[in-house]
């Protein structure tokens, strides 16, 4: 587990301010076998469209609640209620299927399987966050797995790859853990990086 570090440097306080916050979301992650299956289907697209901003396979996730930029000190108290929620729930059976895009800019793979269970889990996760008092934009859940983003000067590649995924049907898998994740989005020119702050196994019935 990667711990969030609240210490910073920089005489102007800028680095300290960035280090004192973390962009947080709560998510599920497909197992390696399911990710490898989709990655194999995407291999021709990787070669044909290397200029797209491809997410690292190890960073693939299904967001249940996006909390935004939070002070580091507000994150640890979320661990106990999320752990209790995971302990009370059984795994959700899902699959990766098809593909699409948001505004010809963001490429994604669709989610299939126990979508009712997925929506119930997301509702409960968001209830935990609201009870704790963290304000966030409670948008309707649109289950998907973000794969890549287009460069500003080329959006046709996203629509082309989305079309190539139309017939993809992945194997069923069980989402075994609930992940509290931090990202470095907006913290520099490099690619987005994600890390588990902590994760918990679903152990309920």
MARBA-3410 file (N, C-alpha, C, O; in Angstrom, 1 decimal):
205
0.8,-1.2,0.0,0.0,0.0,0.0,0.9,1.2,0.0,1.9,1.3,0.7 ~ 0.6,2.2,-0.8,1.3,3.5,-0.9,0.6,4.5,0.0,-0.6,4.7,-0.1 ~ 1.4,5.0,0.9,0.8,6.0,1.9,0.8,7.4,1.2,1.7,7.7,0.4 ~ -0.1,8.2,1.6,-0.2,9.6,1.1,0.7,10.4,2.0,0.6,10.4,3.2 ~ 1.6,11.2,1.4,2.6,12.0,2.1,2.1,13.5,2.1,2.0,14.0,1.0
1.9,14.0,3.2,1.4,15.4,3.3,2.5,16.4,3.4,2.2,17.6,3.4 ~ 3.8,16.0,3.3,4.9,16.9,3.4,5.2,17.5,2.1,5.0,16.8,1.1 ~ 5.7,18.7,2.0,6.1,19.3,0.7,7.3,20.2,0.9,7.8,20.4,2.0 ~ 7.8,20.7,-0.3,9.0,21.6,-0.3,8.6,22.8,-1.2,7.5,22.8,-1.7 ~ 9.5,23.7,-1.3,9.3,24.8,-2.2,9.1,26.1,-1.4,8.2,26.2,-0.6
10.0,27.1,-1.6,9.9,28.3,-0.8,8.7,29.1,-1.0,8.3,29.8,-0.1 ~ 8.0,28.9,-2.1,6.8,29.7,-2.3,5.5,29.0,-1.8,4.4,29.5,-1.9 ~ 5.7,27.8,-1.3,4.6,27.1,-0.7,3.8,26.3,-1.7,2.9,25.5,-1.4 ~ 4.1,26.5,-3.0,3.3,25.8,-4.1,3.4,24.3,-4.0,2.4,23.6,-4.0 ~ 4.7,23.8,-3.9,4.9,22.4,-3.8,4.2,21.8,-2.5,3.6,20.7,-2.5
4.3,22.6,-1.4,3.7,22.2,-0.2,2.2,22.1,-0.3,1.6,21.1,0.2 ~ 1.6,23.0,-1.0,0.1,23.0,-1.2,-0.3,21.8,-2.0,-1.3,21.1,-1.6 ~ 0.5,21.5,-3.0,0.1,20.3,-3.9,0.3,19.0,-3.1,-0.5,18.1,-3.2 ~ 1.4,18.9,-2.3,1.7,17.7,-1.5,0.7,17.5,-0.4,0.4,16.4,0.0 ~ 0.0,18.6,0.0,-0.9,18.5,1.1,-2.3,18.1,0.7,-3.2,18.0,1.5
-2.5,17.9,-0.6,-3.8,17.5,-1.1,-3.6,16.3,-2.0,-2.4,16.0,-2.5 ~ -4.6,15.5,-2.2,-4.6,14.3,-3.1,-5.9,14.2,-3.8,-7.0,14.4,-3.2 ~ -5.9,13.9,-5.1,-7.1,13.7,-5.9,-7.6,12.3,-5.6,-6.8,11.3,-5.9 ~ -8.8,12.1,-5.1,-9.2,10.8,-4.6,-10.5,10.3,-5.3,-11.4,11.0,-5.6 ~ -10.5,9.0,-5.5,-11.7,8.3,-5.9,-11.8,6.9,-5.3,-10.8,6.4,-4.9
-13.0,6.3,-5.4,-13.2,5.0,-4.8,-13.6,4.1,-6.0,-14.5,4.6,-6.8 ~ -13.0,3.0,-6.2,-13.2,2.2,-7.4,-13.1,0.7,-7.2,-12.7,0.2,-6.2 ~ -13.4,0.0,-8.3,-13.1,-1.4,-8.5,-12.0,-1.6,-9.6,-11.9,-0.7,-10.4 ~ -11.4,-2.7,-9.5,-10.3,-3.0,-10.5,-10.5,-4.4,-11.1,-10.7,-5.3,-10.3 ~ -10.4,-4.5,-12.4,-10.5,-5.9,-13.0,-9.3,-6.7,-12.6,-8.2,-6.1,-12.4
-9.4,-8.0,-12.6,-8.2,-8.9,-12.3,-7.3,-8.8,-13.5,-7.7,-8.4,-14.6 ~ -6.1,-9.3,-13.3,-5.1,-9.3,-14.4,-5.5,-10.0,-15.6,-5.3,-9.6,-16.7 ~ -6.2,-11.2,-15.4,-6.6,-12.0,-16.5,-7.6,-11.2,-17.5,-7.5,-11.3,-18.7 ~ -8.5,-10.5,-16.9,-9.5,-9.7,-17.7,-8.8,-8.5,-18.3,-9.1,-8.2,-19.5 ~ -7.8,-7.9,-17.7,-7.1,-6.8,-18.3,-6.2,-7.3,-19.4,-6.1,-6.7,-20.5
-5.6,-8.4,-19.2,-4.7,-9.0,-20.3,-5.5,-9.3,-21.5,-5.1,-9.1,-22.7 ~ -6.8,-9.8,-21.3,-7.6,-10.2,-22.4,-8.0,-8.9,-23.3,-7.9,-9.0,-24.5 ~ -8.3,-7.8,-22.6,-8.7,-6.6,-23.3,-7.4,-6.0,-23.9,-7.4,-5.5,-25.1 ~ -6.3,-6.1,-23.2,-5.1,-5.5,-23.8,-4.6,-6.2,-25.1,-4.1,-5.6,-26.0 ~ -4.9,-7.5,-25.1,-4.6,-8.3,-26.4,-5.4,-7.8,-27.5,-4.9,-7.7,-28.7
-6.7,-7.5,-27.3,-7.6,-6.9,-28.3,-7.1,-5.5,-28.7,-7.3,-5.2,-29.9 ~ -6.6,-4.8,-27.8,-6.2,-3.4,-28.1,-4.8,-3.3,-28.7,-4.4,-2.2,-29.2 ~ -4.0,-4.4,-28.8,-2.7,-4.3,-29.2,-2.5,-3.7,-30.6,-1.6,-2.9,-30.8 ~ -3.4,-4.0,-31.6,-3.3,-3.3,-32.9,-3.5,-1.8,-32.8,-2.8,-1.1,-33.5 ~ -4.4,-1.4,-31.9,-4.6,0.0,-31.7,-3.4,0.7,-31.1,-3.1,1.8,-31.4
-2.8,0.0,-30.1,-1.5,0.6,-29.5,-0.5,0.9,-30.6,0.1,1.9,-30.6 ~ -0.4,0.0,-31.6,0.6,0.1,-32.6,0.2,1.2,-33.7,1.0,1.9,-34.2 ~ -1.1,1.2,-34.0,-1.6,2.1,-35.0,-1.7,3.6,-34.5,-1.5,4.5,-35.2 ~ -2.1,3.7,-33.2,-2.3,5.0,-32.6,-1.4,5.3,-31.4,-1.9,5.5,-30.3 ~ -0.1,5.3,-31.6,0.8,5.4,-30.4,0.8,6.8,-29.9,1.2,7.1,-28.7
0.2,7.8,-30.6,0.1,9.2,-30.2,-1.0,9.4,-29.2,-1.0,10.4,-28.5 ~ -1.9,8.5,-29.0,-3.0,8.6,-28.0,-2.4,8.5,-26.6,-1.4,7.9,-26.4 ~ -3.0,9.1,-25.7,-2.6,9.1,-24.3,-3.2,7.9,-23.6,-4.2,8.0,-23.0 ~ -2.5,6.7,-23.8,-3.0,5.5,-23.3,-2.8,5.4,-21.8,-1.7,5.6,-21.3 ~ -3.9,5.0,-21.0,-3.7,4.7,-19.6,-2.9,3.4,-19.4,-3.0,2.5,-20.2
-2.1,3.4,-18.4,-1.3,2.2,-18.1,-2.3,1.1,-17.7,-3.3,1.4,-17.0 ~ -2.1,-0.1,-18.1,-3.0,-1.2,-17.8,-3.1,-1.4,-16.3,-4.2,-1.7,-15.8 ~ -2.1,-1.2,-15.6,-2.2,-1.4,-14.1,-3.0,-0.3,-13.5,-3.4,-0.5,-12.3 ~ -3.4,0.7,-14.2,-4.2,1.8,-13.6,-5.7,1.7,-14.0,-6.5,2.5,-13.6 ~ -6.0,0.7,-14.8,-7.4,0.5,-15.2,-8.3,0.3,-14.0,-8.0,-0.4,-13.1
-9.4,1.0,-14.0,-10.3,1.0,-12.8,-11.7,1.4,-13.2,-11.9,2.0,-14.3 ~ -12.7,1.0,-12.4,-14.1,1.4,-12.6,-14.4,2.3,-11.4,-14.5,1.9,-10.3 ~ -14.6,3.6,-11.7,-14.9,4.6,-10.6,-16.3,4.5,-10.1,-17.3,4.4,-10.8 ~ -16.4,4.4,-8.8,-17.7,4.3,-8.1,-18.1,5.7,-7.5,-19.2,6.1,-7.5 ~ -17.1,6.5,-7.1,-17.3,7.8,-6.6,-16.0,8.6,-6.7,-15.0,8.2,-6.2
-16.1,9.8,-7.4,-14.9,10.6,-7.6,-15.1,11.8,-6.6,-16.0,12.5,-6.6 ~ -14.1,11.9,-5.7,-14.2,12.9,-4.6,-13.5,14.1,-4.9,-13.6,15.1,-4.2 ~ -12.6,14.1,-5.9,-11.9,15.3,-6.2,-10.7,15.6,-5.4,-10.2,14.6,-4.7 ~ -10.2,16.8,-5.4,-9.0,17.2,-4.6,-9.3,17.4,-3.1,-10.1,18.2,-2.8 ~ -8.7,16.6,-2.3,-9.0,16.6,-0.9,-7.7,16.9,-0.1,-6.6,16.5,-0.5
-7.8,17.6,1.1,-6.7,17.7,2.0,-6.3,16.3,2.4,-7.1,15.5,2.8 ~ -5.0,16.0,2.5,-4.5,14.7,2.9,-5.1,14.3,4.2,-5.4,13.1,4.4 ~ -5.3,15.2,5.1,-5.7,14.9,6.5,-7.2,14.4,6.5,-7.6,13.7,7.5 ~ -8.0,14.7,5.5,-9.4,14.2,5.5,-9.5,12.8,5.0,-10.6,12.2,5.1 ~ -8.4,12.2,4.4,-8.6,10.9,3.8,-8.6,9.7,4.8,-9.4,8.8,4.7
-7.7,9.7,5.8,-7.6,8.5,6.7,-8.9,8.2,7.4,-9.2,7.0,7.5 ~ -9.8,9.1,7.8,-11.0,8.7,8.5,-12.0,8.0,7.6,-12.9,7.3,8.0 ~ -11.8,8.0,6.2,-12.6,7.3,5.3,-12.3,5.8,5.4,-13.2,5.0,5.0 ~ -11.2,5.4,5.9,-10.7,4.0,5.8,-11.7,3.1,6.6,-12.1,2.0,6.1 ~ -12.0,3.5,7.8,-12.8,2.6,8.6,-14.2,2.3,8.0,-14.6,1.2,7.9
-14.9,3.3,7.7,-16.3,3.1,7.1,-16.2,2.3,5.8,-17.1,1.5,5.5 ~ -15.2,2.6,5.0,-15.1,1.8,3.7,-14.7,0.4,4.0,-15.2,-0.5,3.3 ~ -13.9,0.2,5.0,-13.5,-1.2,5.3,-14.7,-2.0,5.8,-14.9,-3.1,5.5 ~ -15.6,-1.3,6.6,-16.8,-1.9,7.2,-17.8,-2.2,6.0,-18.4,-3.3,6.0 ~ -17.9,-1.3,5.1,-18.7,-1.6,3.9,-18.3,-2.8,3.1,-19.1,-3.6,2.8
-17.0,-2.8,2.8,-16.5,-4.0,2.1,-16.7,-5.3,2.8,-17.0,-6.3,2.2 ~ -16.5,-5.3,4.1,-16.7,-6.5,4.9,-18.1,-7.0,4.9,-18.4,-8.2,5.1 ~ -19.1,-6.1,4.7,-20.5,-6.5,4.7,-21.0,-6.9,3.3,-22.1,-7.4,3.2 ~ -20.2,-6.8,2.3,-20.6,-7.0,0.9,-19.9,-8.2,0.3,-18.7,-8.4,0.6 ~ -20.6,-8.9,-0.6,-19.9,-9.9,-1.4,-19.4,-9.4,-2.7,-19.8,-8.2,-3.0
-18.5,-10.1,-3.4,-18.0,-9.6,-4.7,-19.1,-9.4,-5.7,-20.2,-10.0,-5.6 ~ -18.9,-8.5,-6.6,-19.8,-8.2,-7.7,-19.2,-8.8,-9.0,-18.1,-8.6,-9.3 ~ -20.1,-9.6,-9.7,-19.6,-10.3,-10.9,-19.8,-9.4,-12.1,-20.9,-8.9,-12.3 ~ -18.7,-9.1,-12.8,-18.8,-8.1,-13.9,-18.0,-8.7,-15.1,-17.4,-9.8,-15.0 ~ -18.0,-8.0,-16.2,-17.3,-8.3,-17.4,-17.0,-7.0,-18.2,-17.8,-6.1,-18.1
-16.0,-7.0,-19.0,-15.7,-5.9,-19.9,-16.3,-6.2,-21.2,-16.2,-7.4,-21.7 ~ -17.0,-5.3,-21.8,-17.7,-5.5,-23.1,-17.8,-4.3,-23.9,-18.2,-3.2,-23.4 ~ -17.5,-4.4,-25.2,-17.6,-3.3,-26.1,-16.8,-2.1,-25.8,-15.8,-2.2,-25.1 ~ -17.1,-1.0,-26.4,-16.3,0.2,-26.3,-17.1,1.4,-26.7,-18.1,1.3,-27.4 ~ -16.6,2.6,-26.4,-17.3,3.8,-26.7,-16.4,5.0,-26.4,-15.2,4.8,-26.1
-16.9,6.2,-26.5,-16.1,7.3,-26.2,-17.0,8.5,-25.7,-18.2,8.5,-25.9 ~ -16.4,9.4,-25.0,-17.0,10.6,-24.5,-16.5,11.8,-25.4,-15.4,12.1,-25.3 ~ -17.4,12.3,-26.1,-17.1,13.6,-26.9,-15.9,13.4,-27.8,-15.2,14.3,-28.1 ~ -15.7,12.2,-28.3,-14.6,11.9,-29.3,-13.2,12.2,-28.6,-12.2,12.3,-29.3 ~ -13.2,12.2,-27.3,-12.0,12.5,-26.6,-11.5,11.4,-25.7,-10.3,11.2,-25.6
-12.4,10.8,-25.0,-12.1,9.7,-24.0,-12.6,8.4,-24.5,-13.8,8.2,-24.7 ~ -11.7,7.4,-24.6,-12.0,6.1,-25.1,-12.2,5.2,-23.8,-11.5,5.3,-22.9 ~ -13.3,4.4,-23.9,-13.6,3.5,-22.8,-14.1,2.2,-23.2,-14.6,2.0,-24.4 ~ -14.0,1.2,-22.3,-14.6,-0.1,-22.5,-15.8,-0.2,-21.6,-15.8,0.3,-20.5 ~ -16.9,-0.8,-22.1,-18.1,-0.9,-21.3,-18.1,-2.0,-20.3,-17.2,-2.8,-20.3
-19.0,-1.9,-19.3,-19.1,-2.9,-18.2,-20.4,-3.6,-18.4,-21.5,-3.1,-18.6 ~ -20.3,-5.0,-18.2,-21.5,-5.8,-18.2,-21.5,-6.7,-17.0,-20.6,-6.6,-16.2 ~ -22.6,-7.4,-16.8,-22.7,-8.3,-15.6,-23.7,-7.8,-14.6,-24.8,-7.4,-15.0 ~ -23.4,-7.9,-13.3,-24.4,-7.6,-12.3,-24.4,-6.0,-12.1,-23.8,-5.5,-11.2 ~ -25.0,-5.3,-13.1,-25.0,-3.9,-13.0,-25.9,-3.4,-11.9,-25.6,-2.3,-11.3
-26.9,-4.1,-11.6,-27.8,-3.7,-10.4,-26.9,-3.7,-9.1,-27.0,-2.8,-8.3 ~ -26.2,-4.8,-9.0,-25.3,-4.9,-7.8,-24.2,-3.8,-7.8,-23.9,-3.3,-6.8 ~ -23.7,-3.5,-9.0,-22.7,-2.4,-9.1,-23.3,-1.1,-8.7,-22.7,-0.3,-8.0 ~ -24.5,-0.8,-9.2,-25.2,0.5,-8.8,-25.5,0.6,-7.3,-25.3,1.6,-6.7 ~ -25.9,-0.6,-6.7,-26.1,-0.6,-5.3,-24.9,-0.3,-4.5,-24.9,0.4,-3.5
-23.8,-0.9,-4.9,-22.5,-0.7,-4.3,-22.1,0.8,-4.4,-21.7,1.4,-3.4 ~ -22.2,1.3,-5.6,-21.9,2.8,-5.7,-22.7,3.7,-4.9,-22.2,4.6,-4.3 ~ -24.0,3.3,-4.8,-24.9,4.1,-3.9,-24.4,4.1,-2.5,-24.4,5.1,-1.8 ~ -24.1,2.9,-2.0,-23.6,2.7,-0.6,-22.3,3.4,-0.4,-22.1,4.0,0.7 ~ -21.4,3.3,-1.3,-20.1,4.0,-1.2,-20.3,5.5,-1.1,-19.7,6.2,-0.2
-21.2,6.0,-1.9,-21.4,7.5,-1.9,-22.1,7.9,-0.6,-21.9,9.0,-0.1 ~ -23.0,7.0,-0.1,-23.6,7.3,1.2,-22.6,7.4,2.3,-22.7,8.3,3.2 ~ -21.6,6.6,2.3,-20.5,6.6,3.3,-19.8,8.0,3.2,-19.5,8.6,4.2 ~ -19.5,8.4,2.0,-18.7,9.6,1.8,-19.6,10.8,2.3,-19.1,11.7,2.9 ~ -20.9,10.8,1.9,-21.8,11.9,2.3,-21.9,11.9,3.9,-21.9,13.0,4.5
-22.0,10.8,4.5,-22.1,10.7,5.9,-20.9,11.3,6.6,-21.0,11.9,7.7 ~ -19.8,11.1,6.0,-18.5,11.6,6.5,-18.5,13.1,6.3,-17.7,13.8,7.0 ~ -19.2,13.7,5.4,-19.3,15.1,5.2,-18.4,15.6,4.1,-18.1,16.9,4.1 ~ -17.9,14.8,3.2,-17.1,15.3,2.1,-18.0,15.7,0.9,-18.7,14.8,0.4 ~ -17.9,16.9,0.5,-18.8,17.3,-0.6,-18.1,16.8,-1.9,-16.9,16.9,-2.1
-18.9,16.3,-2.8,-18.4,15.9,-4.1,-19.6,15.9,-5.1,-20.8,16.0,-4.7 ~ -19.2,15.9,-6.4,-20.2,16.0,-7.4,-20.8,14.6,-7.6,-20.2,13.7,-8.2 ~ -22.1,14.4,-7.2,-22.7,13.1,-7.2,-23.4,12.9,-8.5,-24.6,12.9,-8.6 ~ -22.6,12.6,-9.6,-23.1,12.4,-10.9,-23.7,11.0,-11.0,-23.2,10.1,-10.3 ~ -24.6,10.8,-11.9,-25.1,9.4,-12.1,-24.0,8.5,-12.5,-23.1,8.9,-13.3
-24.0,7.3,-12.0,-23.0,6.3,-12.4,-23.1,5.9,-13.8,-24.2,5.4,-14.2 ~ -22.1,6.0,-14.6,-22.0,5.4,-16.0,-20.8,4.4,-16.0,-19.7,4.8,-16.3 ~ -21.1,3.2,-15.7,-20.0,2.2,-15.5,-19.1,2.1,-16.8,-19.7,1.8,-17.9 ~ -17.8,2.3,-16.7,-16.9,2.2,-17.8,-15.5,2.1,-17.3,-15.2,2.3,-16.1 ~ -14.6,1.7,-18.2,-13.2,1.6,-17.9,-12.5,2.5,-18.9,-12.4,2.2,-20.1
-11.9,3.6,-18.4,-11.2,4.5,-19.3,-9.9,3.9,-19.8,-9.1,3.5,-19.0 ~ -9.7,4.0,-21.1,-8.6,3.4,-21.7,-7.6,4.4,-22.2,-6.3,4.2,-22.1 ~ -8.0,5.5,-22.8,-7.1,6.5,-23.4,-7.8,7.8,-23.6,-9.0,7.9,-23.5 ~ -7.0,8.8,-23.9,-7.5,10.1,-24.2,-6.9,10.6,-25.5,-5.7,10.3,-25.8 ~ -7.6,11.3,-26.3,-7.1,11.8,-27.6,-6.3,13.0,-27.4,-6.5,13.8,-26.5
-5.3,13.2,-28.3,-4.6,14.5,-28.3,-5.6,15.6,-28.9,-6.5,15.2,-29.6 ~ -5.3,16.8,-28.6,-6.2,17.9,-29.0,-6.4,18.0,-30.5,-7.4,18.4,-31.0 ~ -5.3,17.6,-31.2,-5.4,17.8,-32.6,-5.8,16.5,-33.4,-5.8,16.5,-34.6 ~ -6.2,15.5,-32.7,-6.6,14.3,-33.3,-7.6,13.5,-32.5,-7.3,12.8,-31.5 ~ -8.9,13.6,-32.9,-9.9,12.9,-32.1,-10.5,11.7,-32.9,-11.1,10.8,-32.3
-10.2,11.6,-34.2,-10.7,10.5,-35.0,-10.2,9.2,-34.5,-10.9,8.2,-34.7 ~ -9.0,9.1,-33.9,-8.4,7.9,-33.5,-9.3,7.3,-32.4,-9.4,6.0,-32.3 ~ -9.9,8.1,-31.5,-10.7,7.6,-30.4,-12.0,6.9,-31.0,-12.3,5.8,-30.6 ~ -12.6,7.5,-31.9,-13.8,6.9,-32.5,-13.5,5.6,-33.3,-14.2,4.7,-33.3 ~ -12.3,5.6,-34.0,-11.9,4.4,-34.7,-11.7,3.2,-33.8,-12.1,2.1,-34.0
-11.0,3.5,-32.7,-10.7,2.4,-31.7,-12.0,1.9,-31.0,-12.2,0.8,-30.8 ~ -12.8,2.9,-30.7,-14.1,2.5,-30.1,-14.9,1.6,-31.0,-15.5,0.6,-30.5 ~ -14.9,1.9,-32.3,-15.6,1.1,-33.2,-15.0,-0.3,-33.3,-15.7,-1.3,-33.4 ~ -13.7,-0.4,-33.2,-13.0,-1.7,-33.2,-13.4,-2.6,-32.0,-13.2,-3.8,-32.1 ~ -13.8,-2.0,-30.9,-14.1,-2.8,-29.7,-15.6,-3.2,-29.7,-16.0,-3.8,-28.7
-16.4,-2.8,-30.7,-17.8,-3.1,-30.6,-18.2,-4.5,-30.4,-19.1,-4.8,-29.7 ~ -17.4,-5.4,-30.9,-17.7,-6.9,-30.8,-17.0,-7.5,-29.6,-17.1,-8.8,-29.5 ~ -16.3,-6.8,-28.8,-15.5,-7.4,-27.7,-16.4,-7.9,-26.6,-17.2,-7.1,-26.1 ~ -16.2,-9.1,-26.2,-16.9,-9.6,-25.0,-15.9,-10.3,-24.1,-15.4,-11.4,-24.5 ~ -15.6,-9.7,-23.0,-14.6,-10.3,-22.1,-15.2,-11.4,-21.2,-16.4,-11.5,-21.0
-14.3,-12.1,-20.5,-14.7,-13.1,-19.6,-15.3,-12.5,-18.3,-15.0,-11.3,-18.0 ~ -16.2,-13.2,-17.7,-16.7,-12.7,-16.4,-15.7,-12.8,-15.3,-14.8,-13.7,-15.3 ~ -15.7,-11.9,-14.4,-14.8,-11.9,-13.3,-15.5,-11.2,-12.0,-16.5,-10.6,-12.2 ~ -14.9,-11.5,-10.9,-15.5,-11.0,-9.6,-14.7,-9.9,-9.1,-13.4,-10.0,-8.9 ~ -15.3,-8.8,-8.9,-14.6,-7.6,-8.2,-14.4,-8.0,-6.8,-15.3,-7.9,-6.0
-13.2,-8.3,-6.4,-12.9,-8.9,-5.1,-12.6,-7.8,-4.0,-12.6,-8.2,-2.8 ~ -12.2,-6.6,-4.5,-11.7,-5.6,-3.5,-12.3,-4.3,-3.8,-12.6,-3.9,-5.0 ~ -12.5,-3.4,-2.8,-12.8,-2.0,-2.9,-11.6,-1.2,-2.7,-10.8,-1.4,-1.7 ~ -11.3,-0.3,-3.6,-10.1,0.5,-3.6,-10.3,1.9,-3.4,-11.2,2.6,-4.0 ~ -9.6,2.5,-2.4,-9.5,3.9,-2.2,-8.2,4.4,-2.9,-7.1,4.0,-2.5
-8.4,5.2,-3.9,-7.3,5.5,-4.9,-6.9,7.0,-4.9,-7.8,7.8,-4.7 ~ -5.7,7.3,-5.0,-5.2,8.7,-5.2,-4.5,8.8,-6.5,-3.9,7.9,-7.0 ~ -4.7,10.0,-7.1,-4.1,10.2,-8.4,-3.3,11.5,-8.4,-3.5,12.4,-7.6 ~ -2.4,11.6,-9.4,-1.6,12.8,-9.5,-2.0,13.7,-10.7,-1.3,14.5,-11.2 ~ -3.3,13.5,-11.1,-3.8,14.3,-12.2,-3.7,15.8,-11.9,-4.0,16.3,-10.8
-3.2,16.5,-12.9,-3.1,18.0,-12.8,-1.8,18.4,-12.1,-1.7,19.6,-11.8 ~ -0.9,17.5,-11.8,0.3,17.9,-11.0,1.5,18.0,-11.9,2.6,18.1,-11.3 ~ 1.4,17.9,-13.2,2.5,18.1,-14.0,2.2,17.7,-15.4,1.1,17.2,-15.7 ~ 3.2,17.8,-16.3,3.0,17.5,-17.7,2.9,16.0,-18.1,2.5,15.6,-19.2 ~ 3.3,15.1,-17.1,3.4,13.7,-17.4,2.1,13.0,-17.4,1.1,13.7,-17.1
2.0,11.7,-17.7,0.8,11.0,-17.7,0.2,10.9,-16.3,0.9,11.0,-15.3 ~ -1.1,10.6,-16.2,-1.8,10.4,-15.0,-1.3,9.1,-14.3,-1.1,8.1,-15.0 ~ -1.0,9.1,-13.0,-0.6,8.0,-12.3,-1.6,7.8,-11.1,-2.0,8.7,-10.4 ~ -1.9,6.5,-10.8,-2.8,6.2,-9.8,-2.1,5.3,-8.8,-1.2,4.6,-9.1 ~ -2.5,5.3,-7.5,-2.0,4.4,-6.5,-3.1,4.1,-5.5,-3.9,5.0,-5.1
-3.0,2.9,-5.0,-4.0,2.6,-3.9,-3.5,3.3,-2.6,-2.4,3.2,-2.2 ~ -4.4,4.0,-2.0,-4.2,4.5,-0.6,-4.4,3.3,0.3,-3.7,3.1,1.3 ~ -5.5,2.6,0.0,-5.8,1.3,0.7,-6.8,0.6,-0.1,-7.6,1.2,-0.8 ~ -6.9,-0.7,0.2,-8.0,-1.5,-0.5,-8.5,-2.6,0.5,-7.7,-3.0,1.4 ~ -9.7,-3.0,0.3,-10.3,-4.0,1.3,-11.1,-5.1,0.5,-11.7,-4.8,-0.5
-10.9,-6.3,1.0,-11.6,-7.4,0.4,-13.1,-7.4,0.7,-13.5,-7.1,1.8 ~ -13.9,-7.8,-0.3,-15.3,-8.0,-0.1,-15.4,-9.4,0.6,-15.1,-10.4,0.0 ~ -15.9,-9.4,1.8,-16.0,-10.7,2.5,-17.4,-11.1,2.9,-17.6,-12.1,3.6 ~ -18.4,-10.3,2.6,-19.7,-10.6,3.0,-20.3,-11.8,2.1,-19.6,-12.3,1.3 ~ -21.6,-12.1,2.4,-22.2,-13.2,1.7,-22.5,-12.9,0.2,-23.0,-13.7,-0.6
END
